[in-house]
Amino acid sequence: MKKVLGFALFWTAVGMFIMMLLPNLVWGVIILVLLLIIGYRLFC
């Protein structure tokens, strides 16, 4: 369980870093929604 939590926290940090690089908030929200949907589908 610790490995799964560490994996999730690592990729959360990567996502936050990418959001800092994106100049437009709309693109960040679109990417966030798409990745959430894909992650949910892969998890279930």
Secondary structure as GFF3:
##gff-version 3
##sequence-region A 1 44
A	DSSP	alpha_helix	2	21	.	.	.	ID=ss1
A	DSSP	alpha_helix	25	43	.	.	.	ID=ss2
###
